[in-house]
Amino acid sequence: MIIFEPKKPRLTYSKQQLHSDEFTYFENGVGQVIITMDDTHIAPAICYESLQPIHCENAFKLGANIYLASVAKPANGVEKAFIHYSRIAKQYEMPVLKSNCVGDGDDFLSVGKSAVWTKKGELVGQLDDKTEGILIFDSVTEEATERIIKNKHTIG
């Protein structure tokens, strides 16, 4: 994952906990990156590792107060993730933002439904399963706004 911030050098974050089917192609990354803006400390997580309880716990111990999960999930994976992310948001009292792609991915259909949970574990924003869009989360008010992107790539 490459992280771009204004007037700062690029950061890279590599997935620390790989799924068994990824070992052939990748090596585990080392070290958690925390993106800091004022009093906001964001811990990125990539797909499989974001569903491993130890990853979020470690991010929390490093001072993260927002958890950002980038995933590629089919329908059954999204359902499980919704339960998990709500639970960890509540447990660590930190918002969780999940970004999922829409469309064909490897051997499955990724169903979007990017979402945001408050630090109480409440779902406050969610995109649908066919449309590309952006969720904007206000970390002070814990409100989410969605922006739909209309283009030729919309599924359906």
C-alpha positions in Angstrom: 0.0 0.0 0.0 1.4 3.4 -1.0 0.3 6.3 1.2 0.5 9.8 -0.2 0.3 12.8 2.1 0.8 16.5 1.2 4.3 17.8 1.7 5.5 14.5 3.1 7.5 11.6 1.7 5.5 8.6 0.5 5.0 5.8 3.0 4.6 2.2 2.2 2.7 -0.4 4.2 3.0 -4.1 3.5 0.5 -6.7 4.7 1.9 -8.3 7.8 -0.4 -11.4 8.0 -0.9 -13.2 4.7 -3.6 -15.7 3.9 -2.3 -19.2 3.1 -3.0 -18.8 -0.6 -0.7 -15.8 -0.8 2.5 -17.4 0.5 3.4 -18.5 -3.0 3.5 -14.9 -4.3 4.2 -12.6 -1.3 6.2 -12.3 1.9 4.9 -10.9 5.2 5.5 -7.2 5.7 7.3 -6.0 8.8 5.9 -3.3 11.1 2.7 -1.4 11.3 2.4 2.1 9.7 0.4 4.7 11.6 -0.7 7.7 9.5 -0.8 10.7 11.8 -2.7 14.0 11.2 -3.0 16.2 14.3 -4.7 14.0 16.9 -5.8 11.4 14.4 -3.8 8.1 14.2 -4.9 5.8 11.4 -3.8 2.2 11.1 -4.1 0.7 7.7 -4.9 -3.0 7.3 -4.9 -5.1 4.1 -7.7 -7.7 3.6 -7.0 -10.9 5.5 -5.0 -9.4 8.3 -7.9 -6.9 9.1 -9.9 -10.0 10.1 -7.3 -11.3 12.5 -7.9 -10.0 16.0 -4.2 -9.6 16.9 -3.7 -7.1 14.0 -6.3 -4.6 15.3 -5.1 -5.1 18.9 -1.5 -4.3 17.9 -2.6 -1.2 16.0 -4.6 0.0 19.0 -1.6 -0.6 21.3 0.5 1.6 18.9 -2.0 4.5 19.4 -4.3 4.0 16.4 -7.7 5.7 16.9 -9.1 4.9 13.4 -8.7 1.5 11.7 -8.7 1.5 7.9 -9.3 -1.9 6.2 -8.7 -2.2 2.4 -10.3 -5.5 1.2 -11.4 -7.5 -1.8 -14.4 -9.5 -0.6 -17.3 -11.5 -2.2 -20.8 -11.5 -0.7 -20.2 -14.1 2.0 -16.9 -12.4 3.1 -18.6 -9.0 3.4 -21.3 -10.4 5.7 -18.7 -11.9 8.0 -16.6 -8.7 7.9 -19.6 -6.5 8.9 -19.9 -8.4 12.1 -16.2 -8.4 12.8 -15.6 -4.7 12.1 -18.6 -3.6 14.2 -17.2 -5.7 17.0 -13.7 -4.3 16.9 -14.9 -0.7 16.6 -16.9 -1.2 19.8 -14.1 -3.2 21.6 -11.4 -0.6 20.9 -13.7 2.4 20.8 -12.3 3.5 17.4 -14.0 4.0 14.1 -13.5 1.4 11.4 -13.5 2.2 7.7 -13.7 -0.6 5.2 -13.0 -0.1 1.5 -14.0 -2.9 -0.8 -13.8 -3.0 -4.6 -16.7 -3.6 -7.0 -16.6 -6.1 -9.9 -14.5 -9.1 -11.0 -11.5 -10.0 -8.9 -9.5 -13.1 -9.5 -12.1 -15.9 -9.3 -15.0 -14.1 -7.5 -17.2 -11.1 -7.8 -16.3 -8.4 -5.3 -19.5 -6.8 -4.0 -18.4 -3.4 -2.7 -20.5 -2.3 0.3 -17.6 -0.1 1.6 -18.7 1.0 5.0 -17.9 3.0 8.2 -18.6 2.1 11.8 -18.4 4.6 14.8 -16.4 3.9 17.9 -19.6 2.4 19.4 -19.7 -0.1 16.5 -22.7 1.6 14.8 -22.9 1.5 11.0 -23.1 5.1 9.8 -22.4 4.8 6.1 -22.4 2.2 3.4 -22.2 2.1 -0.3 -24.1 -0.4 -2.4 -22.9 -3.6 -4.1 -22.8 -2.2 -7.6 -21.7 1.4 -7.7 -18.3 3.0 -7.3 -18.3 5.8 -4.8 -16.6 7.5 -1.9 -17.5 7.6 1.8 -16.4 10.7 3.6 -16.1 10.2 7.4 -16.0 13.1 9.9 -13.9 11.7 12.8 -15.2 14.5 15.1 -19.0 14.1 14.5 -18.7 10.5 13.4 -21.0 11.2 10.5 -20.5 9.7 7.0 -21.5 11.2 3.7 -21.5 9.2 0.4 -20.6 10.4 -3.0 -21.5 8.1 -5.9 -19.3 8.0 -9.0 -21.3 7.6 -12.2 -19.2 6.2 -15.0 -19.1 3.4 -17.6 -17.7 1.0 -15.0 -20.8 0.8 -12.8 -21.9 -2.8 -12.4 -25.5 -3.8 -13.1 
